[in-house]
Amino acid sequence: MYEKAIGANYGDVSGDSEMLAEFTAYANQALDDYLLLWAKSAGTWQGDDINHTDYPIITRNIVSGTRDYDFTTDGSSNRITDLQKVLILESSTATNYIEINPIDELRTNFSDILINTNQGVPFQYGKLANAIFLDSIPNYSISAGIKMIVNREGSSFVSTDTTKKAGVPAHHEYFYLKPAFIKAKQKGLQNLSQLEKDVIDLEGSERLGVTGKIQEFFGMRERDVRHIMSGKKILYI
């Protein structure tokens, strides 16, 4: 389909190692874009590439006296792109995790995490680069004492893949249309306008105020969640 979309003959891309590597890079870029659109509209049903063999949950050991803990990669070396929730074990013998609160900045009116040297059970955390900074500094150690729910990169394609499908539930045409659109822009192909229309139809456009089919799909996916209307409080003074 990609070959047809860029005006090539069947086998022109699949039979050329350089062109195939180029298409693979474009397809992986499309996968990154798709997962971002998924994350933006997933609501309480967090998405993840189903080609991954584990869940988007990572753990770190709590080390007494250590404030910062990285979340660069998961257990399979997939890059972490976002952090959703942090839970901890409250002591060296605890077995039940509790959620701790994020703060918007490392410095707040309640705590300066980079300066505060108080030790105890952490109750909040700040984020800096790809690490969390706990407050208070733990005064105990425990294996897998921190549990983080994360977003991560997709299971990337390689140029030798022949049967692999993107690990997403719908819109698989996106993974040849988006690469074809990128190629058409580079080469000024005659079907550029049509490819752009097809891509916008799927991914939307903030500039045009258009919501794409991908976000619409994930925005309606929580069929098991009951939405309840409530009245707005009005304060009378």
Buried (B, 14 or more C-beta within 10 A) or exposed (E): EBBEBBBBEEEEBBEEEEBBEBBBBBBBEBBEBBBBBBBEBBEEEBBBBEBBEEEBBBBBEBEEEEBBBEBEBBEEEBEBBBBEEBBBBBBBEBEEBEEBEBBEEBBEEEBEBEEBEEBEBBBBBBBEEEBBBBBBBBBBEBEEBBBBBBBBBBBBBEBEEEEEEBBBEEBEEBBBBBBBBBBBEEEEBEBBEBBBEBBBBBBBEEEEEEBBBBBEBBEEBEEEEEEEEEEEEEEEE
